[in-house]
Amino acid sequence: MSEITVALRYAKALIDLAEEQKALETVKTDMELFLNTVKGSSELAAVLANPIISHSKKINIIADVFGSKVSKVTLAFLNIMVNKGRGEVLYTTANEFIGLYDIKNHITNAKVVTASPLSAENKKKMLDDVQKVIGGTVKLTDKVDPSLIGGFVLTVGDRQVDTSIAHSLKRMKKDFAQVAIK
């Protein structure tokens, strides 16, 4: 079974448990903290994924790092995952949990890549425009890629709008190459 399939099953179970315990928002915040902590610590990621390190050591490390920062529901879930030998999929499970939470709450993730940083006003306008089209709530992340030269690339789900100058130049080059072949 693939890592994502396993992680998705655990994430669904955690969402159900969190709803049952009326702690969905708390667990979501905990999962974001977990993701950010593991992303920022390659040592923690390595320890959780290492099958040689005993379950009890991993549980102690989780308790030291997250014990006072996360809810009892989240801590119990992390301990269960480790005890079942699933420490290596904890990060993916947390990611899948956030994805399921977003679906459940009609939150769409969008990403815009621009040649230069967006002003706060332009970012807000872009967010408002995407929300009008999509409906619901949109989380917009922005990134700068100077190789675009100008314009932007907007990705929402599996759709992409590319208005970058670099893309236009590539298309023109392709068009000229096809004309030269004829």
C-alpha positions in Angstrom: 0.0 0.0 0.0 1.4 3.4 -0.9 2.4 5.9 1.7 -0.3 8.4 0.6 -3.0 5.7 0.8 -2.0 4.8 4.4 -1.7 8.5 5.4 -5.1 9.3 3.9 -6.7 6.5 5.9 -5.2 7.7 9.1 -6.0 11.4 8.3 -9.7 10.4 7.7 -9.7 8.6 11.1 -8.2 11.7 12.8 -10.8 14.0 11.2 -13.6 11.7 12.4 -12.1 11.5 15.9 -11.5 15.3 16.1 -15.1 16.0 15.0 -16.4 13.5 17.5 -14.4 15.1 20.3 -15.5 18.6 19.0 -11.8 19.5 18.6 -11.5 19.8 14.8 -10.1 23.4 14.9 -7.6 22.5 17.7 -6.4 19.4 15.9 -6.0 21.4 12.6 -3.8 23.9 14.5 -1.9 21.1 16.0 -1.3 19.4 12.6 -0.1 22.7 11.2 2.4 23.1 14.1 3.5 19.5 13.6 4.1 20.1 9.8 6.0 23.3 10.4 8.1 21.7 13.1 9.0 18.6 11.1 9.7 20.7 8.0 12.0 22.9 10.0 13.9 20.0 11.6 15.4 17.3 9.4 16.6 15.5 12.5 13.1 15.1 13.8 11.9 13.9 10.4 14.8 11.4 10.3 14.0 10.1 13.8 10.3 9.6 13.0 11.1 7.8 9.8 13.9 5.6 11.2 12.7 2.0 11.8 15.7 1.3 14.0 14.7 3.8 16.7 12.4 2.2 19.2 8.8 3.2 19.5 9.3 4.3 23.1 12.1 6.7 22.2 10.0 8.2 19.4 7.1 8.6 21.8 9.4 10.3 24.3 10.7 12.7 21.6 7.2 13.5 20.5 6.2 14.2 24.1 9.2 16.4 24.6 8.7 18.4 21.4 4.9 18.6 21.3 3.6 17.5 24.7 2.8 20.9 26.0 1.9 22.5 22.7 -0.8 20.1 21.3 -4.1 18.8 22.5 -4.5 15.4 24.1 -6.3 14.1 21.1 -3.4 15.0 18.8 -0.8 13.7 21.2 -2.7 10.4 21.6 -3.0 10.1 17.8 0.7 10.7 17.2 1.5 8.1 19.9 -0.9 5.5 18.3 0.7 6.1 14.9 4.2 5.5 16.3 3.1 2.4 18.2 1.7 1.0 15.0 5.0 1.5 13.3 3.7 4.3 11.2 6.1 7.1 12.3 7.4 7.4 8.7 4.0 8.5 7.5 3.2 11.0 10.2 4.2 14.0 8.1 2.2 12.8 5.1 -0.8 12.1 7.4 -0.6 15.6 8.7 -0.5 16.9 5.2 -3.5 14.8 4.2 -5.4 15.9 7.3 -5.0 19.6 6.3 -6.1 18.7 2.8 -9.3 16.9 4.1 -9.9 19.8 6.5 -9.7 22.3 3.6 -12.1 20.2 1.5 -14.6 19.9 4.4 -14.5 23.6 4.9 -14.6 24.6 1.2 -11.1 26.1 1.3 -9.2 26.2 -2.0 -5.5 26.6 -2.2 -4.1 28.8 -4.9 -0.6 29.8 -5.8 0.6 32.8 -7.8 4.1 33.1 -9.1 5.3 36.5 -10.3 8.5 38.0 -11.7 8.6 40.6 -8.8 6.9 40.7 -5.4 3.2 41.5 -5.4 2.1 44.6 -3.5 -0.4 44.0 -0.7 -3.0 45.7 -2.9 -2.3 43.5 -5.9 -2.3 40.3 -3.8 -5.7 41.3 -2.3 -7.1 42.0 -5.7 -5.9 38.7 -7.0 -7.3 36.9 -4.0 -10.7 38.7 -4.4 -10.8 37.8 -8.2 -10.1 34.2 -7.5 -12.7 34.0 -4.7 -15.3 35.5 -7.1 -14.6 32.8 -9.6 -14.1 29.8 -7.3 -16.5 30.7 -4.4 -15.8 29.7 -0.9 -12.5 30.6 0.8 -9.2 30.8 -1.0 -5.8 30.5 0.5 -3.4 32.3 -1.8 0.3 31.9 -1.5 2.7 33.9 -3.6 6.2 33.2 -4.9 8.7 35.2 -6.9 10.5 33.8 -9.9 12.4 36.4 -11.9 12.8 34.1 -14.9 9.1 34.8 -15.7 10.3 38.3 -16.8 6.8 39.7 -16.3 3.2 38.6 -15.8 2.2 35.8 -13.5 1.3 32.1 -13.3 -1.8 31.3 -11.2 -2.4 27.8 -10.2 -5.8 26.8 -8.6 -6.2 23.1 -8.0 -5.3 21.4 -11.3 -5.9 24.5 -13.4 -3.2 27.0 -14.4 -3.3 30.4 -16.0 0.1 31.5 -17.4 0.3 35.1 -18.5 4.1 35.3 -18.1 6.3 36.9 -20.7 8.6 33.9 -20.6 5.6 31.7 -21.6 4.7 34.0 -24.4 8.2 34.0 -25.7 8.3 30.2 -25.7 5.0 30.0 -27.5 6.3 32.5 -30.1 9.5 30.5 -30.6 7.5 27.4 -31.1 5.2 29.1 -33.6 8.2 30.5 -35.6 9.8 27.0 -35.6 6.6 25.5 -37.1 6.4 28.2 -39.7 10.0 27.6 -40.7 9.4 23.9 -41.1 6.5 24.4 -43.6 
